[in-house]
Amino acid sequence: MKDLTDARPRGAIRSVLIVDDHPLYSDALAAALSLAFPECHLEKVSTLGAALTLVTGGLEPDLVMFDLKLPDVSGISGFQSLRKALPGSPVLVISSLTSVQVVQALMEEGAAGFLPKDAPAPVLREALREIEAGRHYVHPAYRTEPRPLQDAFDGHPKLAELTPQQQKIMKLICAGKPNKQIAYELSLAEATVKAHITALLRRLGVQNRTQAAVLVENSQPATGIGAGEADARAFLSR
């Protein structure tokens, strides 16, 4: 990340908020951005709570660089909270938690872009250019459409036993949707959704949504892209 000086016109980024709890990575990112944008004001915090405190105090950064895995973040709700607090600031997610499903969910929730933490400097430059131009950026490895979940339902005896409605709900759970959103999308009462989830968890022999999502993922045919998606689905379903 040391050659970023042509990432975007000097002075275009006036302030950046880095939210990352890994000191070495956060410091390296801050140093690189300082070289690229000498006039830029940088703030670094290691928790979502600290970031929200700065926002409450009046900080409105031109760009937020956000790590998904923070000490006080559980699931995608942390990113959602940040977006709600900073609706006008683009958020570039840079995280080691990588999966097509995670990236898709983030983009649907309003992320400006996504990069894996091992992305090289030229890729970061490209992402910054795209975001500067008002576009979105997703690393090429995560632009592939997620694999259809129906393969898992057809190939696993317990999943095949779910009713059509339970299968619809299970697919939305795997997409990281909360009960309220599932109820809205299926035109059901939230209490009905909860009853269906209780029934399908019992039928699958699992204790919670996370275990159910992992069961679905582990039942899908293995492919090269999407390794580690079980962890990603578990993250999304919390």
C-alpha positions in Angstrom: 0.0 0.0 0.0 2.9 2.4 -0.4 2.4 3.7 -3.9 -0.9 5.5 -3.7 0.1 9.0 -4.8 -2.0 8.8 -8.0 -5.0 7.4 -6.3 -7.1 10.6 -6.8 -6.5 14.3 -7.3 -4.7 16.0 -4.4 -7.1 17.6 -2.0 -10.1 15.7 -3.2 -10.2 13.6 0.0 -10.2 16.0 2.9 -10.9 13.5 5.7 -10.8 9.7 6.2 -12.0 7.7 9.1 -10.2 4.3 9.4 -12.1 1.8 11.6 -9.8 -1.2 12.1 -8.6 -3.0 15.3 -5.4 -4.4 13.8 -2.7 -1.7 14.7 -0.1 -2.7 12.1 -2.6 -2.7 9.2 -4.4 0.5 10.4 -1.0 2.3 10.8 0.1 1.1 7.4 -3.1 2.3 5.7 -2.9 5.6 7.5 0.7 6.2 6.4 -0.1 5.3 2.8 -3.1 7.6 2.7 -1.0 10.4 4.3 1.5 10.1 1.5 -1.2 10.0 -1.1 -3.3 12.9 0.3 -1.0 15.2 2.4 -3.8 17.6 3.2 -6.1 14.9 4.4 -7.2 14.7 8.0 -7.1 11.1 9.3 -8.9 9.6 12.2 -8.2 6.0 13.4 -10.4 4.0 15.8 -10.5 0.3 16.7 -14.2 -0.2 17.5 -17.5 0.7 16.0 -18.5 2.4 19.2 -15.5 4.8 19.0 -16.4 5.6 15.4 -20.0 6.4 16.3 -18.7 8.6 19.1 -16.7 10.7 16.6 -19.7 10.9 14.3 -21.9 12.1 17.2 -19.2 14.7 17.9 -19.6 16.1 14.4 -17.2 14.1 12.3 -18.4 13.7 8.7 -15.5 12.1 6.8 -15.2 12.1 3.0 -14.4 8.4 3.1 -14.7 5.7 5.7 -12.5 2.6 5.5 -14.2 -0.1 7.6 -13.1 -3.5 8.8 -16.1 -5.9 9.4 -14.5 -7.8 12.2 -14.2 -5.5 15.2 -14.3 -6.2 19.0 -17.8 -4.8 19.3 -19.3 -5.8 16.0 -21.5 -9.0 15.7 -22.6 -9.7 12.1 -23.4 -7.2 9.4 -25.4 -5.0 11.8 -22.2 -3.1 12.7 -21.9 -1.9 9.1 -25.6 -1.1 9.0 -25.2 1.1 12.1 -22.3 3.0 10.6 -24.2 3.6 7.4 -27.2 4.9 9.4 -25.0 7.3 11.3 -23.1 8.4 8.1 -25.6 8.2 5.2 -23.6 10.8 3.2 -20.2 9.3 3.5 -19.0 6.5 1.2 -17.8 3.4 3.1 -15.1 1.2 1.6 -15.1 -2.1 3.4 -11.6 -3.7 3.7 -11.8 -7.0 5.5 -10.3 -10.5 5.8 -13.9 -11.8 6.0 -14.5 -12.5 2.3 -17.2 -14.2 0.4 -19.5 -13.4 -2.5 -22.5 -13.6 -0.1 -20.9 -11.1 2.3 -20.0 -8.7 -0.5 -23.4 -8.9 -2.1 -25.1 -8.1 1.3 -22.8 -5.2 1.9 -23.4 -3.7 -1.5 -27.1 -4.1 -1.0 -26.8 -2.2 2.3 -25.1 0.7 0.7 -21.3 0.0 0.7 -19.3 2.1 -1.7 -17.0 -0.8 -2.3 -15.2 -3.9 -1.0 -11.6 -5.0 -0.9 -10.0 -8.0 0.8 -7.2 -7.1 3.2 -4.6 -8.7 1.0 -5.4 -6.5 -2.0 -2.3 -4.9 -3.5 -1.8 -1.1 -3.8 -2.8 -0.9 -7.5 -6.2 -2.4 -6.6 -6.7 0.0 -3.8 -5.8 2.9 -6.2 -8.5 1.6 -8.6 -11.0 1.4 -5.8 -10.4 4.9 -4.7 -10.7 6.2 -8.3 -14.0 4.5 -8.8 -15.4 5.8 -5.5 -14.2 9.3 -6.2 -16.1 9.2 -9.5 -19.3 8.3 -7.6 -19.2 4.7 -8.7 -18.9 1.5 -6.7 -16.0 -0.9 -6.6 -16.0 -4.6 -5.9 -12.8 -6.7 -6.1 -13.0 -8.8 -9.3 -12.9 -12.1 -7.3 -16.1 -11.2 -5.6 -18.2 -10.1 -8.5 -19.4 -13.6 -9.3 -23.0 -14.4 -8.5 -23.5 -16.6 -5.5 -24.1 -20.3 -6.1 -27.8 -21.3 -6.1 -28.9 -22.6 -2.8 -31.4 -25.0 -4.4 -28.5 -27.5 -5.0 -28.1 -27.8 -1.2 -31.8 -28.3 -0.6 -32.1 -30.9 -3.3 -29.0 -32.8 -2.1 -29.5 -33.0 1.7 -32.2 -35.2 3.1 -33.1 -32.9 6.0 -33.2 -29.8 3.9 -35.3 -31.6 1.3 -37.9 -32.2 4.1 -38.5 -28.5 4.6 -41.8 -27.2 3.4 -41.6 -24.7 0.4 -42.3 -21.8 2.8 -39.6 -23.0 5.2 -37.1 -23.3 2.2 -37.9 -19.7 1.2 -37.3 -18.6 4.8 -34.0 -20.6 5.0 -32.7 -19.0 1.8 -33.4 -15.5 3.2 -31.7 -16.5 6.5 -28.6 -17.5 4.4 -28.7 -14.1 2.8 -28.4 -12.5 6.2 -32.0 -11.1 6.4 -33.4 -10.4 9.8 -36.9 -11.7 10.8 -38.5 -8.4 10.1 -37.2 -8.2 6.6 -38.1 -11.9 5.9 -41.6 -11.1 7.0 -41.8 -8.1 4.7 -40.4 -9.9 1.7 -42.8 -12.9 2.1 -45.8 -10.8 3.2 -46.0 -12.7 6.5 -46.4 -11.6 10.1 -43.2 -11.5 12.0 -44.6 -13.9 14.5 -45.4 -16.4 11.7 -41.8 -16.1 10.5 -40.5 -16.9 14.0 -42.8 -19.9 14.2 -41.5 -21.2 10.8 -37.9 -20.7 12.0 -38.5 -22.6 15.2 -40.0 -25.4 13.2 -37.3 -25.6 10.6 -34.5 -25.5 13.2 -36.2 -28.4 15.0 -36.5 -30.3 11.7 -32.8 -29.7 10.8 -31.7 -30.6 14.3 -29.8 -27.4 14.9 -30.0 -24.8 17.7 -29.9 -21.5 15.9 -29.9 -19.6 12.6 -26.1 -19.7 12.4 -26.0 -23.5 12.6 -28.7 -23.8 10.0 -26.8 -21.5 7.6 -23.7 -23.5 8.0 -25.6 -26.7 7.4 -26.9 -25.3 4.1 -23.4 -24.1 3.0 -21.8 -27.5 3.9 -24.4 -29.2 1.8 -23.5 -27.3 -1.4 -21.1 -28.7 -4.0 -17.6 -27.4 -3.4 -16.3 -24.8 -5.8 -13.0 -22.9 -6.1 -14.6 -19.5 -5.4 -16.4 -19.2 -2.2 -14.0 -21.2 0.0 -14.8 -20.1 3.6 -18.4 -19.2 2.8 -19.6 -21.2 5.7 -18.0 -18.7 8.1 -19.4 -15.9 6.0 -22.9 -17.2 6.1 -22.6 -17.6 9.9 -21.4 -14.0 10.1 -24.3 -12.8 8.0 -26.9 -14.8 9.9 -26.0 -13.4 13.4 
